[in-house]
Amino acid sequence: MSTETPCIAVCIIDPKTSLCFGCGRTLPEIARWHRIESAERLAIMAELPARMQDAGLAPLSAPSAKATGTDPT
């Protein structure tokens, strides 16, 4: 994943808040992410932790390599 994306491959939208449980973005933000400028991406990413906390969502961690089958060991 790029350093300019908060995506952790846990893409589930909370029906109450309309935020992704994995990253805290909204569906419109996710849909246009590849088209927005770097500065706007970074600004959105900076507000995601507070956004998730305000919504009462605990940040999830990315799936481990073993869980996804990508761990070479």
N, C-alpha and C positions, 0 to 999 in steps of 0.2 A: 504494500500500500504506500502511496505517496505520503510525504510528510505534511502535505497540505490537504489532508483529508482526515476527519475524525472517525471514519468508518472502521469498525472492528469486526465486520462481517457477522453482526448480530442484528439483522434487519427485521425488526418487529415494531410496528407502530402501536403505541398505547392509545386505545380508543378514547380515553378520557381527556388526554392532553394533546393528542395528535403529534406527539414527539416520538422519535425512534428510541426504543429502549437501549439500543447499543451506543448511539452517538448523540442523541438529543436534538437532531435536526428535524425539521418538518418535511413532509413529502415534497412540497414545492422547492425547498432548498436542495433536497437530494436530487430532484429531477433536473435542476439547472446548474448543479455544482460544477460540472465540467465546462460550463460556458461563462462562469463568473471570474472576475479578475482575482489575482492572488491576494491583493489587499483586502478585498471583501471577504474572501474565504477565511483569511486569518482573523478578521474582526469577528466573524460568526463563530469561529472556533474558540475565540477568547471568552465569549459569553456562554458557551454551552454548559460548563460546569454549574454556573449559577442558575441557568435556565432549568437544568435537570433538578437541582436542589429545590428551587422554587416550586417545581411541579411535583415534588415528593418522589422523584424517581432516583433510585440508586444506580450509579453507573455500573454497567456490566463489564466484565473483562473479556478480552478477545479469546476465542476458542484456542486451546493449545494445539500445537502441531500434532501431538499424539491423538487428540480427539478428532482432528480433521483428516488424519491419515497421511499427513505430509511430513511427518517426522521420519528421517532416514534411519533411526536406530531401532 
